[in-house]
Amino acid sequence: MEASLGEIPFGIDFHPSKELVAVSLITGDLHLYKYNTDDSSLQRCLDLHAHAESCRTVRFINGGQAVATGSKDCSILATDVETGSVIARLENAHENAINSLINLTESTVATGDDEGCIKVWDTRQRSCSGSINAHEDYISDMNFVSDSMKLLTTSGDGTLSVCNLRTYKVQTRSEFSEDELSSVVVMKNGRKVICGSQGGTLLLYSWGFFKDCSDRFVDLSPNSVEAMLKLDEDRLITGSENGLISLVGILPNRIIQPIAEHSEYPVEGLAFSHDRRFLGSISHDQMLKLWDLNEILQGSENAAKGQDASSDSDSDGMDVDDNPSHSKKGTKTKNANKGGAGFSGSNNFFADL
């Protein structure tokens, strides 16, 4: 299934229970599409000019009742999924352009901006719970580990940060990487953290040992890894700047197989449908494509199961630094196109309309 978006997309997300997919565009528009599994059709059901400038990130929130978007214009918008009406808007949510947004719990989200600031919001109380100055460049991706209340973040400054959401402090930060880090996933039952980079190298960190990576996987280079999705504890899916979508095994590290080619342009984002039947991809070719995962993964199951990663270990002590020093910035400029227990706060959020 595919649909022409008419403009370059920046963000993609699937509804948590319905056959709906949301896409945010460079024009500031928000599109919602309903996909039909019977006749493999995509039908646009909402076209909203959500922001004055580019709409960089999108997520369904509050159990799918609303969809939230973050923009270069520093605002956050909440839109009703059923009616398409604006629920609330927060102008100047950040001092700088918003580049990333993820769900933390059913009623909390986190946003990251172009200067490395992260804010946590309570969507029901409509308040800011806290903020963290985690990086010196744009926040490229975030991953929440609920068991430990840790938020893992990657940045254009070439570092991975571990943020403690109980204290709103950076607990530890990796050493500087030569490349901007673009994405982050947690695998191997929480024992490994995988970061994608603009040079195409995957950096593998052991949990608790974040100062330096324990392994590097270079077979995807030199093509930048723009997006990653965890398929299971041993496999992930990558989207690269050459348009290829690949199935990658972790420990043992290998490209299991290329599973799709979106286009010759960079893959901007990847997402799973609520039942994981479909993989959604967006690219600079201005197309939204939905791939049947059962079909594209057929024949790869036997090759996917590698040996256990028990041989991987680290001998250094756990590096936890409550006052980490700032890493120096990466040498590359940021992408021009991009640029609740434990939560409390009282700052105004989403002024009522």
C-alpha positions, 0 to 999 in steps of 0.5 A: 500500500502507498499514498502520495503525500505531496510534500516531504514527510518528517514523522510517522506513527500508527494508532495504538489500536485502529487502522490509522497512520499519521504523517507530519510534513515539511509544510506544517501539515498533519495527515491521517490515513485509514488503511484497509487490510482487505483491499490494500487501500490507503484513504486520507481522512484528515488534512490539517495545517497544524503548524506555521512551520515544518511539522517534524514529529508526530505521536498518537497520545492518550490511548489514541484519542488524540495525536500530538505534533511538534514543530520548528515553530516551537509549538506543540499541538494536540488534535482530536483523532475522531473529529480533527478539531484542535484540542489544545495548542502550546505556543513556545513550548521550547525555546528552540525548534522541536525535533522529537516527541515520544510517549512515556506513559499513557498520560506523559510525553517527552519532547526534544529540541534543536539545542538538546533540551528535553521536556516532560509533559503531563497531557492530562494535567496539561503541565510541564513536569520537568526539563533536562539540558541533555545535549549540545545539539539537536535531539535526534531520537529518544527511548524510554525504559520504564522499569528504571525510569530512564530516558535514553537520548541521541543527538547531533553532538555525537553522544548518547545520554541516559536521563533519570526522570525521577531527578530530571538529571543526566545520569551519564553520557557517552564519549563523543562519537565522530558521527552524529547519532540518529537513532536508539533502541534497547535490545537483548532484554535490556542488556544492549543499547544500539545507536545508529549514526550518520556514518552508517555504523551501529554502536553497541553499548552494554547497559550500565557501561555507557561511556564507550561502546562495546562493539561496532557494526559497520556493514551498513556504512557509508549510508547513514542509518536514519531510522531504526525499529526493534523487531525482537530481542535479536533483530532490528529494522534499519532505514538508510539514506540510500532508501534501503530497509534492512533486517539486521541481527545483533550479536551476532552482528550481521545484515540478515537481508534487505527487506524493502527498497522504499526509493532512491531517497533517504528513509526519513522514518519507520513505524509498526502498525498496532498489530505489527502486521505492517511496517510503515516507511516515509522518505524524501520521495514524498510517499507513504508506504506500508509493507506487509511484514509477514511477506517481507520477513518470510524465509528469514526466520531460520537465519534470524536466530543467532547464537546467544550474546552471553559471550559479550561482556564488559570489565569496567565498572558501571559508569554513573556520573551525576554531574557529567561534563559536556561533550564537545559538539559533533563536527557535522552540522545538524540536518537542515530539514530537521534542523504517571508515577514519578512525574509532577509539575505545574507549568501551563501546558496546552492553553485551552481553546 
